[in-house]
Amino acid sequence: MDGQSATATDDTTTGRHVSPEQFARFEKYAGEIFSAFGMDLDTESTRDTPRRFIRALYDITKGYDGDDKVLKAFGTECRSLRGCTSNQVIQGPIPFYALCEHHALPFFGRAYVGYIPGERIIGISKLTRIVRLYSRRFAVQERIGPEVADRLQAMIAPRGIAVYLEAQHLCMAMRGVREELPLTRTTVWRGAYDEDPALRAEFFAAGGLQGYER
Protein backbone atom coordinates (compact mmCIF):
# COMPACT_ATOMS: atom_id res chain seq x y z
CA MET A 1 0.00 0.00 0.00
CA ASP A 2 1.57 3.27 -1.07
CA GLY A 3 -0.71 5.47 1.06
CA GLN A 4 -1.52 7.71 -1.90
CA SER A 5 -4.44 6.18 -3.72
CA ALA A 6 -6.47 3.02 -4.11
CA THR A 7 -9.29 1.79 -6.24
CA ALA A 8 -12.12 -0.66 -5.71
CA THR A 9 -14.03 -2.48 -8.39
CA ASP A 10 -17.71 -3.35 -8.45
CA ASP A 11 -18.73 -6.08 -10.86
CA THR A 12 -22.35 -4.92 -10.71
CA THR A 13 -21.60 -1.51 -12.28
CA THR A 14 -20.30 -2.44 -15.71
CA GLY A 15 -22.80 -0.17 -17.46
CA ARG A 16 -26.00 -0.76 -19.39
CA HIS A 17 -26.52 -0.94 -23.12
CA VAL A 18 -30.06 -0.18 -24.27
CA SER A 19 -30.47 0.39 -27.98
CA PRO A 20 -32.84 2.93 -29.56
CA GLU A 21 -34.87 -0.02 -30.87
CA GLN A 22 -35.24 -1.38 -27.34
CA PHE A 23 -36.31 2.00 -26.00
CA ALA A 24 -38.96 2.23 -28.75
CA ARG A 25 -40.24 -1.23 -27.92
CA PHE A 26 -40.37 -0.53 -24.18
CA GLU A 27 -42.25 2.72 -24.80
CA LYS A 28 -44.81 0.79 -26.85
CA TYR A 29 -45.26 -1.74 -24.03
CA ALA A 30 -45.66 1.05 -21.47
CA GLY A 31 -48.29 2.72 -23.63
CA GLU A 32 -50.24 -0.53 -23.89
CA ILE A 33 -50.17 -0.96 -20.12
CA PHE A 34 -51.18 2.63 -19.38
CA SER A 35 -54.03 2.44 -21.87
CA ALA A 36 -55.30 -0.87 -20.49
CA PHE A 37 -55.23 0.54 -16.96
CA GLY A 38 -57.34 3.53 -17.94
CA MET A 39 -55.05 6.32 -19.15
CA ASP A 40 -56.23 8.24 -22.19
CA LEU A 41 -53.10 8.48 -24.32
CA ASP A 42 -54.73 10.69 -26.94
CA THR A 43 -54.40 14.01 -25.12
CA GLU A 44 -51.84 16.77 -25.40
CA SER A 45 -50.38 15.97 -21.97
CA THR A 46 -50.29 12.16 -22.27
CA ARG A 47 -49.25 11.37 -25.85
CA ASP A 48 -45.59 11.42 -24.83
CA THR A 49 -46.09 9.85 -21.38
CA PRO A 50 -44.84 6.33 -22.30
CA ARG A 51 -41.57 7.77 -23.63
CA ARG A 52 -41.13 10.05 -20.62
CA PHE A 53 -41.88 7.17 -18.27
CA ILE A 54 -39.29 4.82 -19.78
CA ARG A 55 -36.65 7.54 -19.96
CA ALA A 56 -37.33 8.56 -16.35
CA LEU A 57 -37.12 4.94 -15.23
CA TYR A 58 -33.78 4.57 -16.99
CA ASP A 59 -32.46 7.75 -15.34
CA ILE A 60 -33.71 6.78 -11.87
CA THR A 61 -31.79 3.49 -12.06
CA LYS A 62 -28.49 4.87 -13.34
CA GLY A 63 -26.71 3.47 -10.28
CA TYR A 64 -26.23 0.33 -12.39
CA ASP A 65 -23.88 2.35 -14.61
CA GLY A 66 -21.45 2.93 -11.76
CA ASP A 67 -19.63 6.12 -10.85
CA ASP A 68 -15.94 6.48 -11.72
CA LYS A 69 -15.60 9.34 -9.25
CA VAL A 70 -16.18 6.94 -6.34
CA LEU A 71 -12.94 5.06 -6.94
CA LYS A 72 -10.29 7.36 -5.49
CA ALA A 73 -9.10 7.20 -1.89
CA PHE A 74 -6.27 9.06 -0.15
CA GLY A 75 -3.53 8.47 2.39
CA THR A 76 -4.52 9.39 5.90
CA GLU A 77 -3.96 12.94 7.14
CA CYS A 78 -2.88 11.57 10.52
CA ARG A 79 0.81 11.29 11.28
CA SER A 80 0.24 7.92 12.93
CA LEU A 81 -2.51 5.31 13.00
CA ARG A 82 -2.93 5.96 16.70
CA GLY A 83 -3.97 9.53 15.95
CA CYS A 84 -6.92 8.36 13.85
CA THR A 85 -8.38 5.52 15.85
CA SER A 86 -10.97 7.57 17.76
CA ASN A 87 -11.82 10.25 15.19
CA GLN A 88 -15.11 9.71 13.43
CA VAL A 89 -15.83 11.03 9.96
CA ILE A 90 -19.58 11.44 9.55
CA GLN A 91 -21.54 12.59 6.50
CA GLY A 92 -25.27 13.23 6.56
CA PRO A 93 -28.05 13.67 6.05
CA ILE A 94 -27.61 12.35 2.51
CA PRO A 95 -30.95 12.42 0.67
CA PHE A 96 -31.61 9.33 -1.42
CA TYR A 97 -34.35 8.02 -3.69
CA ALA A 98 -34.77 4.41 -4.79
CA LEU A 99 -37.26 2.07 -6.43
CA CYS A 100 -38.38 -0.90 -4.35
CA GLU A 101 -37.59 -4.07 -6.28
CA HIS A 102 -40.78 -5.70 -4.98
CA HIS A 103 -43.26 -3.26 -6.56
CA ALA A 104 -41.05 -0.77 -8.47
CA LEU A 105 -42.53 2.01 -6.30
CA PRO A 106 -40.35 4.70 -4.73
CA PHE A 107 -38.90 4.80 -1.27
CA PHE A 108 -36.91 7.81 -0.17
CA GLY A 109 -35.23 9.27 2.86
CA ARG A 110 -31.91 10.17 4.44
CA ALA A 111 -28.68 8.31 5.00
CA TYR A 112 -25.85 8.93 7.46
CA VAL A 113 -22.46 7.32 6.90
CA GLY A 114 -19.63 7.32 9.39
CA TYR A 115 -16.22 5.71 9.56
CA ILE A 116 -13.07 5.67 11.67
CA PRO A 117 -10.01 6.02 9.43
CA GLY A 118 -7.28 3.44 9.31
CA GLU A 119 -4.47 3.90 6.80
CA ARG A 120 -6.59 5.80 4.27
CA ILE A 121 -9.39 8.33 4.03
CA ILE A 122 -11.93 9.05 1.31
CA GLY A 123 -13.16 12.39 -0.01
CA ILE A 124 -16.30 13.46 1.83
CA SER A 125 -18.30 13.82 -1.39
CA LYS A 126 -17.54 10.18 -2.18
CA LEU A 127 -19.70 9.07 0.75
CA THR A 128 -22.68 10.72 -0.90
CA ARG A 129 -21.74 9.15 -4.23
CA ILE A 130 -21.54 5.68 -2.67
CA VAL A 131 -25.02 6.02 -1.17
CA ARG A 132 -26.43 7.14 -4.51
CA LEU A 133 -24.56 4.42 -6.39
CA TYR A 134 -26.61 1.77 -4.58
CA SER A 135 -29.86 3.65 -4.07
CA ARG A 136 -30.28 4.54 -7.75
CA ARG A 137 -31.25 0.96 -8.57
CA PHE A 138 -34.09 -1.43 -7.95
CA ALA A 139 -33.35 -2.01 -4.29
CA VAL A 140 -34.51 -2.81 -0.79
CA GLN A 141 -33.56 -0.58 2.11
CA GLU A 142 -32.17 -3.50 4.11
CA ARG A 143 -29.56 -4.14 1.41
CA ILE A 144 -28.40 -0.58 0.69
CA GLY A 145 -26.72 -0.15 4.08
CA PRO A 146 -24.58 -3.32 3.84
CA GLU A 147 -23.69 -2.49 0.23
CA VAL A 148 -22.47 0.97 1.26
CA ALA A 149 -20.48 -0.54 4.14
CA ASP A 150 -18.97 -3.24 1.91
CA ARG A 151 -17.91 -0.68 -0.67
CA LEU A 152 -16.31 1.56 1.93
CA GLN A 153 -14.52 -1.43 3.47
CA ALA A 154 -13.15 -2.50 0.09
CA MET A 155 -11.91 1.00 -0.70
CA ILE A 156 -10.21 2.15 2.49
CA ALA A 157 -10.49 -0.63 5.13
CA PRO A 158 -11.47 1.71 7.97
CA ARG A 159 -11.37 0.65 11.62
CA GLY A 160 -15.12 1.07 11.89
CA ILE A 161 -18.13 1.76 9.66
CA ALA A 162 -21.61 3.02 10.56
CA VAL A 163 -24.52 3.37 8.14
CA TYR A 164 -27.97 4.58 9.20
CA LEU A 165 -30.90 4.93 6.80
CA GLU A 166 -34.42 6.17 7.40
CA ALA A 167 -36.96 6.10 4.60
CA GLN A 168 -40.61 6.31 3.66
CA HIS A 169 -41.95 3.55 1.42
CA LEU A 170 -44.75 4.38 -1.00
CA CYS A 171 -45.46 0.67 -1.46
CA MET A 172 -46.90 0.77 2.08
CA ALA A 173 -48.68 4.10 1.64
CA MET A 174 -50.26 3.65 -1.82
CA ARG A 175 -51.18 -0.05 -1.61
CA GLY A 176 -51.37 -2.92 0.86
CA VAL A 177 -51.67 -1.71 4.46
CA ARG A 178 -51.76 1.95 3.28
CA GLU A 179 -49.84 3.29 6.25
CA GLU A 180 -49.36 7.04 6.54
CA LEU A 181 -45.68 7.06 5.56
CA PRO A 182 -44.01 5.72 8.71
CA LEU A 183 -40.22 5.83 8.82
CA THR A 184 -38.37 2.56 8.30
CA ARG A 185 -34.96 2.65 9.98
CA THR A 186 -31.98 0.39 9.32
CA THR A 187 -28.47 0.36 10.76
CA VAL A 188 -25.18 -1.31 9.89
CA TRP A 189 -22.28 -1.46 12.34
CA ARG A 190 -18.83 -2.73 11.42
CA GLY A 191 -15.60 -2.95 13.38
CA ALA A 192 -15.24 -0.47 16.23
CA TYR A 193 -18.87 0.66 15.97
CA ASP A 194 -20.07 -2.90 16.48
CA GLU A 195 -17.90 -3.24 19.56
CA ASP A 196 -18.38 0.14 21.26
CA PRO A 197 -21.86 1.50 22.18
CA ALA A 198 -20.30 4.87 22.98
CA LEU A 199 -19.17 5.28 19.36
CA ARG A 200 -22.68 4.47 18.15
CA ALA A 201 -24.14 7.02 20.54
CA GLU A 202 -21.64 9.63 19.34
CA PHE A 203 -22.54 8.83 15.73
CA PHE A 204 -26.25 9.35 16.39
CA ALA A 205 -25.64 12.51 18.42
CA ALA A 206 -23.45 14.02 15.69
CA GLY A 207 -26.26 13.45 13.18
CA GLY A 208 -28.89 14.93 15.47
CA LEU A 209 -30.47 11.48 15.82
CA GLN A 210 -30.62 11.18 19.58
CA GLY A 211 -33.08 8.57 20.75
CA TYR A 212 -32.22 6.07 18.01
CA GLU A 213 -29.24 4.49 19.78
CA ARG A 214 -29.11 0.72 19.64
N, C-alpha and C positions, 0 to 999 in steps of 0.2 A: 504494500500500500504506500503510495507516494505522498499521501496527505494533501494532494492538490485537487484531484477530481476523481469521480467515479461515475459509472453508468450502470443502470439496471434495465434489463429487458423485460418485456411483457408479451408473451406469445399470443395474448388475446387482442392485441392492438395492432394487427398487421395491416389494417385499412380495409375499406369496403370498395367493391367495384360494381356499381349499378349502371347499366347501360341506358341510353335514352329510350331504347325499345322497351326495357323493363319498366322504366318510369311510366311510359305511356300505358303499358298493360296494367300496372298497379292502379293508375288513375281511373282506368275503365272499371276495374273491379270495385274500387271505392265508390264510384258513381252508382254502380248497380246496387250496392249495399245501401247507400244513403237513400236511393229512390225506393227500394223495397221497404225500408223502415219509415218512410213517410215524407222525406224531404222532397220538395218541389225543386228540381234542378233547372227549371226553365224560367228563372228570374234573373234580373240583372245582378243580384248579390250572390246567387248560388251557382251560376253556370261554371264558375272557375273553382268552386269549393273542392271537388275531388283532387285537382292538381295542387291546390294550396295545402290540403290535408296531407297528402303524401310527402310533399316537400317539407312541411313542418315536422312530420314524423321523422324524416331522415335527419333533419337538423337537430332535433331533440335528442337523438341517439348517437350523436357524433363522438361520444366517448369511445366507441368501438374503433375509431380511426387513430386513437392514441394522441399523444401530445409530446412532441420532441423536446419542448422546453422543460419537461419534468425531469429529464435525465441527469442534469448536472448537480453535483454535490461539491462541497468545499472542505478543505482542511479546517480543523477546529480553530477558533480564535483564542482558546485557552492555551496558556504556556505549558500546562501539564494536564493529564487526565484528571488528576485529583481536583483541579480547579473547576471542572465541569460537572462533577458527579451529582451535585445537588441543585443545579440551575435548570429550571424548567423553561422551555420555549413553548409558548402557547399561542395559537392562532384561532380566532373566532370572535363573533359568530361568522361562519361561512355559509351564506345562503346556498341551498341546492334544490334542484328540481329533478325528479326522476319519473319514469313510467313503471308501474308495478307490472311484473312479468305475469302475474296471475290474470289480470283483467285489462292490461294496457291502459289503465287510468292513472292520473298523476298522483304522486305523493311529493310533499315539499316541506322544507323546514330549514333547520340550522345545524351546522356541524362545528364542533370544537376539536382541535387536534393539538396534542401536546407531546413533547418528547424531552428526554434528558440526554444531551449530547455525549457521545463517546469520542471516537477519533475524528469524526467528521460532523459538519453541520450542513443544512440545506437552506437555500434561499427561502425567506418567509412566503413569498408569493407561490412557491412550489407546493406548499401545503394546500393552498386553495386549489391549485391545478390538479393535485392528486385526488381531492374530494370530487371535483367535477369530472375527472377522468372516469371514475366508477359510477357516479350518479347519472351521467348522461348516457344511460343504457336502459335496457329492460332489466329491472333489478328488484331486489327485496331489501328493505332497510337492514334486516339482520345480517346481510352479507356485505353491505358497503363498508361497515366499520372494520371487519377483519381484512377486507381487501386493501383498505387504506393503510392499516397497520402492517400488513405483509409487504406492501410496496415500500413503505418507509424503512422497514427492517432490511429489505434487500438493498436499498440505496445507501444507507448510512450506518446501519447496525447500532442504533442508539442504546443506551443503558436502560431506557424505559420508554414506553409508548402508551398514550391515552387517547382514545377516540370516543367522543360522545355525540350522539345524534338525537334530535327530537324532530318529529315530522307529523304532519296531518295527512291522512290517507283518504282520498276521495272515493276509493272503492268501498269504504265503510260509510261514507256520508251520502253518496248518490244511489247506492244499491244495498242489498243485504240488510244489515241491522240498522242502517241509516242513522248512525250516531252523529251528534253535532260536533264533528271535527275534534275529537279528543287528541291529545298529544301522545304519540308512541315514542318511548325513549329506549335507546340501546347504548350500551357501553362496551368498550374493549380495553382491557388492561394487559400490558405486557411488561415483563421485566420488573424494574423497581416499583412501578405503579401497582403491580399485582401483589407485591410483597409488603408495601408500606401504605396503610390507610391514611397517614398524614399527608403523603404526596397526593393522594386522590382528593382529599379535602382541600388542599391548596389549589389543585387544578380546578375544582368546581368553584371555589371562592374567586379565583382570578377571572373566571368567565362570568361572574355574577350569577352563579347557579347554585347558591346555597340552598340546602334542603334536599338536594338530590344525591348526597353522598351515599355510597354503598360500601 
